[in-house]
């Protein structure tokens, strides 16, 4: 049996609704990390907990913490380099304890792509790409009393939580920071564009997020595969928006 790996999907701060995206960029002192106050998103009504997304997605953004943080004696660090170093570069995405994030994982299909997002660190942002290689199944950590993700309210005959398996696909050519994504989000929010409703900003604290298809030359382009830049048409003197593929810059 391989040694128990570092637990991976805690990012509890990412699933609390109150704080703003900028707070992700603040580096906190070890052992003194601030917890979001108030009601967490885990505390949802029964209809929230059983609801499933009504849209069909094929691209996702999944957050994990690349820097060491000890919780209940366990280091919850798991960055993209940790995934890359694992056998077959594959890992289960365990520990998600938010109903909507869980439901999104249950919507994932084998072959879907996900952006690996570094969260709760000095510079949060997109570090690379991974692929879903196993669809949702029971998250065993909910039953392990020694695991930081143990949930005493979940029963083996009716488990609450699910996980998927992911496989490292590639690193970004360069790290895509939250600040850069936010700049385009604000531009598109005010003028219209594919990043205007991006869940990273509208539901900033959710650790598993869908990416919606935007304007692009192919039907599989997601918000994060493209962004738009204004380019003035010389003859008509009107502003047009041309799609620029992030993959051209960050393949």
TAMOQUI-V933437 format. One record per pair of residues at least 12 apart in sequence whose ideal C-beta (glycine too) atoms are under 8 Angstrom apart, sorted by the first residue. I is the first residue (numbers start at 1). J is the second residue. D is the distance in whole Angstrom. If there is no record, write none. Layout:
i j d
I J D
I J D
//
This chain:
i j d
2 87 7
5 86 7
5 91 7
6 74 8
6 75 6
6 76 7
6 77 6
6 78 5
6 82 7
7 74 6
7 75 8
7 76 5
7 78 7
7 94 7
7 95 6
7 141 7
7 147 7
7 148 6
7 149 7
8 64 6
8 76 7
8 78 4
8 82 8
8 91 7
8 92 8
8 93 7
8 94 6
8 95 6
9 64 6
9 78 7
9 93 6
9 94 6
9 95 4
9 96 5
9 149 8
9 163 8
9 207 7
10 65 7
10 69 8
10 71 6
10 76 4
10 95 6
10 148 6
10 149 7
11 63 5
11 64 6
11 65 6
11 76 8
11 119 5
11 120 6
11 207 5
12 35 7
12 40 8
12 97 8
13 33 7
13 34 8
13 35 7
13 36 6
13 119 8
13 120 6
13 205 7
14 63 5
14 119 5
14 120 7
14 205 5
14 206 7
14 207 4
15 40 7
15 41 5
15 42 7
15 97 7
15 98 4
15 101 7
15 205 6
15 206 6
15 207 5
16 35 8
16 36 3
16 38 7
16 40 5
16 41 7
16 205 5
17 36 8
17 38 8
17 39 8
17 40 8
17 41 6
17 205 5
18 36 5
18 37 7
18 38 5
18 205 8
19 36 5
19 204 8
19 205 7
20 204 7
21 178 6
21 182 6
21 200 7
21 201 6
21 204 4
24 119 6
24 120 7
24 121 8
24 124 4
24 178 6
24 204 8
25 122 7
25 123 7
25 124 6
25 178 6
25 179 7
27 121 7
27 122 4
30 68 8
30 69 7
30 70 8
31 70 7
33 69 6
33 120 8
36 205 7
40 98 8
41 98 5
41 99 8
41 100 7
41 205 7
41 206 7
42 97 6
42 98 6
42 99 7
44 99 5
44 100 8
48 99 6
48 100 7
49 99 4
50 99 8
51 99 8
51 100 8
51 103 7
52 103 5
52 106 7
52 107 7
53 103 6
53 104 6
53 107 6
53 210 7
55 210 7
55 212 7
56 107 8
57 104 8
57 107 6
57 112 8
57 210 4
57 211 7
57 212 7
58 109 7
58 112 5
58 113 7
58 220 7
58 222 8
59 112 7
59 113 5
59 114 7
59 115 8
59 210 7
59 211 4
59 220 8
59 222 4
59 224 7
59 225 7
60 104 7
60 108 7
60 112 6
60 113 7
60 114 4
60 115 7
60 132 8
60 208 7
60 209 7
60 210 6
60 211 6
61 114 7
61 115 5
61 117 5
61 126 8
61 199 7
61 200 6
61 208 8
61 209 5
61 210 8
61 211 6
61 224 7
62 93 7
62 114 5
62 115 7
62 116 6
62 117 6
62 130 8
62 166 7
62 207 7
62 208 5
62 209 8
63 117 5
63 118 8
63 119 4
63 207 4
63 208 7
64 78 5
64 79 7
64 116 7
64 117 7
64 118 7
64 119 7
64 207 8
65 77 6
65 78 7
65 79 7
65 118 7
65 119 6
65 120 5
65 121 7
66 78 7
66 79 3
66 80 7
66 81 7
66 82 8
66 118 5
66 121 5
66 127 7
67 79 8
67 120 7
67 121 5
67 122 7
69 120 7
71 148 5
72 148 5
74 147 8
74 148 5
76 148 7
78 91 8
79 118 6
79 127 7
80 116 5
80 118 7
80 127 4
80 128 5
80 130 8
80 168 7
80 171 7
83 116 7
83 130 7
83 166 7
83 168 5
84 168 5
84 171 8
86 168 8
88 167 7
89 167 6
89 168 4
90 133 6
90 165 6
90 166 7
90 167 5
90 168 7
91 165 7
91 166 6
92 134 8
92 139 8
92 163 5
92 164 7
92 165 5
92 166 8
93 105 7
93 163 5
93 164 5
93 165 7
93 166 5
94 139 5
94 140 7
94 141 5
94 149 7
94 163 5
95 139 7
95 141 6
95 148 7
95 149 4
95 163 8
96 139 7
96 161 7
96 162 8
96 163 7
96 207 6
96 208 6
97 149 6
97 151 7
97 161 7
98 206 7
98 207 7
98 208 8
100 206 6
101 206 6
101 207 5
101 208 4
101 209 8
102 160 8
102 161 6
102 162 6
102 208 8
104 208 5
104 209 7
104 210 6
105 136 5
105 162 6
105 163 7
105 164 5
105 208 6
106 136 4
106 162 6
107 210 8
108 132 5
108 135 6
108 136 7
108 164 5
109 132 7
109 135 6
110 132 6
110 133 6
110 134 7
110 135 6
111 131 7
111 132 7
112 131 7
112 132 4
113 129 6
113 130 8
113 131 6
113 132 8
113 169 7
114 129 7
114 130 5
114 131 7
114 132 6
114 166 6
115 128 8
115 129 6
115 130 8
115 211 8
115 224 6
116 128 5
116 129 7
116 130 5
117 200 8
119 207 7
123 175 7
123 177 6
123 178 8
124 177 7
124 178 5
125 175 6
125 176 5
125 177 4
125 178 5
125 179 8
125 180 7
125 181 7
126 172 6
126 175 7
126 176 4
126 181 8
126 224 7
126 250 8
127 171 7
127 172 6
127 175 6
128 168 7
128 169 7
128 170 6
128 171 4
128 172 5
129 169 4
129 170 5
129 172 8
130 166 5
130 167 6
130 168 5
130 169 5
131 166 7
131 167 5
131 169 5
132 164 6
132 165 7
132 166 6
133 165 5
133 166 7
133 167 5
134 164 6
134 165 3
135 164 6
136 162 4
136 163 7
136 164 5
137 162 6
137 163 7
137 164 8
138 159 5
138 161 8
138 162 6
138 163 8
139 159 7
139 161 4
139 162 6
139 163 4
141 161 8
142 154 4
142 159 6
142 160 6
142 161 5
143 156 6
143 159 8
149 161 8
170 251 7
172 250 4
173 249 6
173 250 5
173 251 6
174 249 8
174 250 6
176 246 7
176 250 6
178 200 8
181 195 7
181 198 7
181 200 6
181 224 8
182 201 7
184 227 5
185 198 6
185 200 8
185 201 5
188 227 8
188 228 7
193 214 8
193 227 7
193 228 5
193 241 7
194 214 3
194 215 6
194 216 8
194 223 5
194 226 6
194 227 7
194 228 7
195 214 7
195 223 5
195 227 6
197 212 7
198 211 8
198 223 5
198 224 8
199 211 8
211 223 5
211 224 6
214 226 6
215 228 7
215 241 8
215 243 6
216 243 5
216 245 8
217 243 6
221 243 8
221 245 8
224 246 6
225 245 6
225 246 6
225 247 6
226 243 5
226 244 6
226 245 6
226 246 6
227 243 8
227 244 6
227 246 7
228 241 4
228 242 7
228 243 6
228 244 7
229 241 7
229 242 6
229 244 6
//
